[in-house]
Amino acid sequence: MSSTNRPKVAFIGTGGTMASLGVHPLELQDYGVHENRMHASEIVARFPVVEEIAEIIPVDFRNVPSPEIYFAEWKELAALCHRVVAEHPDLSGIVIGHGTATLEETAWVLNLVLKVDVPVVLIGSQRPASGLSTDAAINLVNGVRTAASPQSRGRGVLVLLNDEIQAAREVTKTSNWRMQTFRTPDFGILGHADADRIAYYRRPERRHMPDTEFDFAGLDALPRVDIAYAYAGSDGSAMRAFIAAGAKGLVSAGFAPGMPPAADLAAMEEAVKQGIVVVQSSRAGSGRIFRGQKLAKAGILTADNLNPQKARLLLALALTRTADPVEIARIFATY
């Protein structure tokens, strides 16, 4: 296929399992100990079949274990996406290779701050590129196919693994090792990357990139927001430690369907009185949080159906715009 007939897709590599090389095909777990990771151009060279699908523009990024990715990397990734779109007006889409540990958080943040109108698809793998039956190759190919598909436009940032296309807002990692680890608990996938075509069946309803009120421009850091996990016997110590550490926002990963333990609630009330914005989520990871009388009286907001890690990031971005609880409640209802 000639280059003129192929769509043009940028591939940004950030590291992760799909970039990792072990020393044996059966080294499927402890491969990271070797710290041998490929950059984007090396991944494309290892799986050259992807260039039959599209004209690939490899964009090498610092190889970062995904548990270490945070604001600095997100800001740089967003800038890279904006730059590559500006440099290639005929670009069909962007694929970002990422470790699966924080893939859902990176996808969600980019979904809130990017100002590009081409599809952006995050991919990863559960098995290293050197592993027997690695999923790195097919996820790369299907990620490129998804990014190049005109039907992917207008759906926000997407996540593609295991032939399944999911929305950044809703998807979460659910299994340590299984290939079907990424799931959308409440609503299911958006579509499939099947062998014959990219097939969609629904669209995300909530507001997403590029039409958002958030931007990394001018930001040197995100406000500190912490998560306190509810458990039988929790006594508010974690909440108070986060307050003492200077948290500007707190998220309670409460009992389902969104209840903090009494001692945590008392600490949350103290936080609100100190001007800290507190949001109630659920450790169940599925379902809307109802703002009952206890939460409302305490001035505690609710996370809608966002899981705690995503509620934390939306709250942090909201706090870059406002500290008004009414406005933050609107933001949670909008995104």
Steps between C-alpha positions, in 0.01 A plus 500: 500500500645837404550770760247721321226244564577447865371720780765679704508412872742619768616244756631639829673243720525553875624158608297239686463129446452531124843665478670251731739221405568202719771241448272202425160454331358357823618793712149646524509655846839619624621641167513854642804414711716529187389860437528432127233705328463600138420849374217554252721466193639170632152362567394583145816332370426190708144474364539639144163363386345812654648702214274312261207658684618860510793732447639505854669805650689363803541753779750386764419600856686438822449135595320529833353216709133592510481506884744794477295700248338815635456869423838569333454208260134588434589859421773385262271245336231760442757735348626219275148430376444868422838525328463196279154613384639846419793350309286255301174661384407177320536287815217248544560426868737441790581177684671509839671186631477490878546271798168360618543590868402866454374485142143586602619807693712632213213441257257684729729799551567532127126471441460812715786718371577421135400752234548286189218382276658175382436171682743421783523132595692358796627145472704267717553129547478238771799305370840643410600542138745210544244270662338194350166602344557867580202726445727798427496448123125463447424785741739724306340408168145538632588824677624642171191373317277661763686831493483506120128428487280803422236344727733552799472878480286679753513224762770646725816314595467126441665193652568191287611160626373150432312615184273717720458877467406679821444855620770669709247622758353159569765233453701349785753223547338204675749211487870467572585257220199417282479632145148638551616714792350830377128524566227762511289382795180700450465529123732266312720561200449757224589257225733235363812501286398198297711352223278641225418845643481732799143457627342750742173465689474802731650839587607649834242752620718714726704800386851416380795628303547721307203697638593532869574780743829351618852568374852427621629830360648706781474219755814390684323236711161362588345586836552222753200269518512177699284188526405337831386140464215388727531175693342347808660678794646800312521785749559815297879490546568490126268794437666707771849408376408621151361822646823549694700433182330794330228337291281746312251226423406160637322202349340238720501152347205410718297190557246424226274674412706800617518508878804608703563340841381728781855591608597582142187711463597701807844567349339589168279754674810651661660525155200681351507752787864569412408575140608165356270361230389146584344259251331169581573207269468124554750220526251283304613676181155500342178695533403859579545649844180641653545823694292420805424727792814410697732585213311815408493625859877443526563689174637192327465472122450178305706341221204395283613155377874576476726258681722653772812540285309680227302711746833610647629621165181683404500670841865601458429652159185667631705660777725660237190694392297557815457410868126573495317178598202593282724533196685179582168318530414631151832370369433151637156507339649613167801272459 
